[in-house]
Amino acid sequence: MVQRKGEGRNLSRQVPAAMRELGENIRQVRQARGMRQKRLGELTGYSEGYVSRTEAGIITPSYKFVEGCDRVFGTGALFARQLKSLTEGEHPSWFGPYIDAEREAAVVQDYSIAFIMGLLQTEAYARAVLEQGMLLLPPVEVAAQTRSRMRRREIWDRATPPRVWVILHEACLRAEVGSPRIMADQLGFVLAEMVLRPTLTVQVLPYSAAATATNTPFTILEVPETAPVLYVEGPQGGRSYDRVEELRNAQRTIDHLRACALSPHDSAVFLSRVRDEHARAAVDQVELQRRHGRSVRRVGPGARVRRGGGSRAGQQGR
């Protein structure tokens, strides 16, 4: 099921008690100032629904929102410091500047070659990426970083959502992250977001255009009132670049990739076809194990699990 704009169902289960307390503190100060949720939203650049969900502890607020609350309420950096202390450690330190820039960006241009970009990842896919990565993160850190990645989607809730243009190398679609079922759900989610988000454009760079590709994933972030930032991720972590020539070269590269990629319509058709291939592989995997009388291992969210001998073990949820 696709999480639509304004809904916090997938996030509400993950917001910790301390974060819900932050929302309650904001509510108490707002009411003490005699201010309605709609007015606070207007003054901070967010919708009334966003304010309501934050105060109810359904979602974790963005840094821009809590900084706006501090400004409107005259509370210095009270809420900003509280949010920072709660989220510190949920992502690598070198990734912090990127997260801050992404929250404020008016335009996001991304080229991905191995994994679907974070803004478009499902929870199951993100968890599989983190669990199977080279860093061998402990479960508690996997859970924390997964929460952080899911919260990045909150940029779509801004009064003026960013313009996001994503180019996905075909390798992103073919690589099996987690399981065929997870991949089928992930590509289905991207397809749904392409319809749901008017400011989102996704293009696929197929293997047939491989000669035009570059082997380094990168993102260009355009933040209002500041110079654009180029972010490049490698084996040792990420690094940002802001020199004019570096940015110019990156923009030329992404323009060239965009020109060589499939059109948005053709990309949707391509994505749909690969999603169906993963879905068939998920079914085949289950059937093969059943024919051999083996335990059917979990192949993704919602998969039915059957033990050897035919006894039913119920459903695995998300």
C-alpha positions in Angstrom: 0.0 0.0 0.0 1.3 3.4 -0.9 1.6 6.0 1.8 -0.2 9.1 0.5 0.7 12.6 1.2 -0.3 13.7 4.6 -0.6 10.2 6.1 1.7 9.1 8.9 0.7 5.5 9.3 4.1 4.0 8.5 5.9 6.6 10.7 3.6 6.6 13.7 4.8 3.2 14.8 8.3 4.4 14.8 8.2 7.8 16.5 9.8 7.3 19.9 8.2 8.5 23.1 10.8 11.3 23.5 9.9 12.6 20.0 6.2 12.5 20.9 7.1 14.6 23.9 8.7 17.2 21.6 5.4 17.4 19.7 3.5 17.8 23.0 5.8 20.6 24.1 5.2 22.5 20.9 1.5 22.1 21.4 1.6 23.4 24.9 3.7 26.5 24.0 1.4 27.2 21.0 -1.7 27.1 23.1 0.0 29.3 25.8 0.5 31.9 23.0 -3.2 31.6 22.1 -2.3 30.5 18.6 -4.1 28.1 16.3 -2.4 25.3 14.4 -3.3 26.9 11.1 -1.6 30.1 12.1 1.6 28.3 13.3 1.7 26.5 10.0 1.4 29.7 8.0 4.2 31.3 10.0 6.5 28.3 9.7 5.7 27.4 6.1 3.9 24.2 6.8 0.3 23.0 6.5 -2.1 22.8 9.4 -2.2 19.0 9.0 1.6 18.9 9.4 1.4 20.9 12.6 -1.4 18.6 13.9 0.5 15.4 13.1 3.7 16.7 14.7 1.9 17.7 17.9 0.1 14.4 18.0 3.4 12.5 17.8 2.5 10.9 14.5 5.5 12.2 12.6 8.9 13.6 13.6 9.2 17.3 12.8 11.8 18.6 10.4 14.5 20.9 11.6 13.1 23.8 9.5 9.7 23.4 11.3 11.2 23.4 14.8 13.5 26.3 14.0 10.4 28.1 12.8 8.6 27.3 16.0 11.5 28.7 18.0 11.4 31.9 15.9 7.6 32.3 16.2 7.5 31.5 19.9 10.7 33.4 20.8 12.2 30.3 22.5 15.7 30.8 21.2 16.9 27.4 20.0 15.0 25.3 22.5 13.1 23.0 20.1 15.9 22.9 17.6 18.3 21.6 20.3 15.8 19.1 21.5 15.3 17.7 18.1 19.0 17.6 17.4 19.7 15.7 20.6 16.9 13.2 19.8 18.1 12.5 16.2 21.8 12.6 16.7 23.3 9.3 15.9 20.5 8.1 13.5 22.8 8.6 10.5 26.5 8.8 9.9 28.1 12.1 10.9 29.4 12.7 7.4 25.8 12.4 6.1 24.4 15.1 8.4 25.2 18.1 6.1 23.5 16.3 3.2 20.4 15.7 5.3 20.3 19.4 6.4 20.6 20.6 2.8 18.0 18.1 1.5 15.5 19.4 4.0 15.8 22.9 2.6 16.4 22.1 -1.1 14.2 23.6 -3.8 15.6 21.3 -6.4 17.1 17.8 -6.0 18.8 16.1 -9.0 20.0 12.6 -8.4 21.8 9.9 -10.3 21.7 6.4 -8.7 23.6 3.4 -10.0 23.3 0.7 -7.3 20.4 1.5 -5.0 17.2 3.5 -5.4 17.7 6.9 -3.9 16.7 7.3 -0.2 13.7 9.6 -0.8 12.1 6.8 -2.9 12.9 3.8 -0.7 10.3 1.7 1.0 10.9 0.8 4.7 11.6 -2.9 3.8 14.0 -1.9 1.1 15.9 0.6 3.2 16.2 -1.9 6.0 17.6 -4.6 3.7 20.2 -2.1 2.3 21.4 -1.3 5.8 21.3 -4.9 7.0 23.2 -6.3 4.1 25.7 -3.4 3.8 29.5 -3.8 4.3 29.4 -1.9 7.6 27.6 -4.8 9.4 25.5 -2.4 11.6 23.9 -3.8 14.8 20.1 -4.2 14.8 19.5 -1.1 16.9 21.5 1.1 14.5 19.8 -0.4 11.5 16.4 0.5 13.1 17.5 4.0 13.8 18.9 4.7 10.4 15.8 3.2 8.8 13.6 5.6 10.8 15.8 8.5 9.7 15.6 7.5 6.1 11.8 7.2 6.2 11.6 10.7 7.7 13.3 12.2 4.7 10.1 11.8 2.8 8.6 14.6 5.0 10.0 17.1 2.5 7.0 16.3 0.3 4.8 17.7 3.1 6.3 21.2 2.7 4.0 24.0 1.6 6.1 24.1 -1.6 7.6 20.6 -2.2 11.0 20.4 -3.9 11.4 19.7 -7.6 13.0 16.2 -7.6 14.5 14.7 -10.8 15.9 11.2 -10.4 17.8 9.1 -12.9 18.0 5.4 -12.1 20.5 3.2 -13.8 18.9 -0.1 -14.8 21.3 -1.9 -12.3 19.2 -0.3 -9.5 16.1 -2.0 -10.8 17.7 -5.4 -11.5 19.8 -5.8 -8.3 18.0 -8.0 -5.7 18.0 -6.1 -2.5 16.5 -8.3 0.3 14.3 -10.5 -1.9 12.3 -10.5 -5.1 9.2 -9.6 -3.1 10.9 -6.6 -1.6 12.1 -5.5 -5.0 8.6 -5.9 -6.6 7.1 -3.7 -3.8 9.9 -1.2 -4.1 9.5 -0.7 -7.8 5.7 -0.6 -7.3 6.2 2.2 -4.8 8.4 4.2 -7.2 5.7 3.9 -9.9 3.0 5.1 -7.4 5.1 8.1 -6.3 5.6 9.1 -10.0 1.8 9.5 -10.2 1.3 10.9 -6.7 4.1 13.6 -6.8 3.6 16.3 -9.4 7.1 17.7 -8.7 8.8 14.3 -9.1 10.3 13.0 -12.4 11.9 9.6 -12.7 13.9 8.4 -15.7 15.6 5.1 -16.3 19.0 4.8 -17.9 18.9 1.3 -19.6 21.8 -1.0 -20.1 21.5 -0.1 -23.8 22.7 3.4 -23.0 25.5 2.1 -20.7 28.2 3.8 -22.8 26.9 7.2 -21.7 26.8 6.3 -18.0 29.2 7.4 -15.2 30.1 4.9 -12.5 29.7 7.4 -9.6 26.4 8.2 -8.0 25.9 11.8 -7.1 23.3 14.4 -6.1 23.0 18.1 -6.8 21.0 20.1 -4.2 19.8 23.6 -4.9 19.0 25.4 -1.7 17.4 28.9 -1.7 19.7 31.8 -0.9 22.8 29.6 -0.9 25.1 28.1 -3.6 24.2 24.7 -5.0 26.0 21.7 -3.4 27.3 18.6 -5.1 27.2 15.4 -3.0 29.2 12.3 -4.1 29.1 9.1 -2.2 31.9 6.5 -2.3 33.3 3.5 -0.3 34.6 5.8 2.4 31.4 7.7 2.9 30.1 10.9 1.3 31.7 14.2 0.4 30.3 17.5 -0.7 31.7 19.9 -3.3 30.7 23.5 -3.9 33.3 24.9 -6.3 31.8 26.4 -9.4 33.7 24.2 -11.9 32.8 21.1 -10.0 29.1 22.0 -10.0 29.3 22.9 -13.7 30.8 19.6 -14.6 28.2 17.7 -12.5 25.3 19.6 -14.1 26.6 18.9 -17.6 26.9 15.2 -16.7 23.4 14.9 -15.3 22.0 16.8 -18.3 23.7 14.3 -20.6 22.4 11.3 -18.6 18.9 12.8 -18.7 19.1 13.2 -22.5 20.2 9.6 -22.9 17.7 8.1 -20.5 14.2 6.9 -21.3 11.4 9.4 -21.2 9.3 9.5 -18.0 6.5 7.6 -19.8 8.8 5.0 -21.2 10.6 4.8 -17.9 7.3 4.0 -16.1 6.6 1.2 -18.7 10.2 -0.2 -18.1 9.8 0.0 -14.3 6.5 -1.8 -14.5 8.0 -4.6 -16.6 10.9 -5.1 -14.2 8.6 -5.0 -11.2 6.5 -7.8 -12.8 9.7 -9.9 -13.3 10.6 -9.5 -9.6 7.0 -10.4 -8.6 7.1 -13.6 -10.8 10.5 -14.5 -9.2 9.0 -14.1 -5.7 6.2 -16.5 -6.6 8.5 -19.0 -8.3 10.8 -18.9 -5.2 7.9 -19.9 -2.9 6.6 -22.6 -5.3 10.1 -24.1 -5.7 10.5 -24.5 -1.9 7.1 -26.0 -1.6 7.7 -28.6 -4.2 10.8 -29.7 -2.4 8.9 -29.9 0.9 11.2 -27.3 2.5 10.3 -24.5 4.9 9.3 -21.5 2.9 11.6 -18.7 4.1 10.3 -15.2 4.2 10.7 -13.5 0.9 9.3 -10.1 1.7 6.6 -8.1 3.5 3.2 -9.9 3.5 4.7 -13.3 2.3 2.9 -16.4 3.6 5.2 -18.8 5.5 4.7 -22.6 5.4 6.7 -25.0 7.4 7.7 -28.5 6.1 4.8 -31.0 6.4 2.2 -28.4 5.2 1.3 -26.7 8.6 0.4 -23.1 8.2 2.5 -20.6 10.2 0.4 -17.5 9.4 1.3 -14.2 7.8 4.4 -12.1 8.1 3.5 -8.4 8.3 5.4 -5.3 7.4 
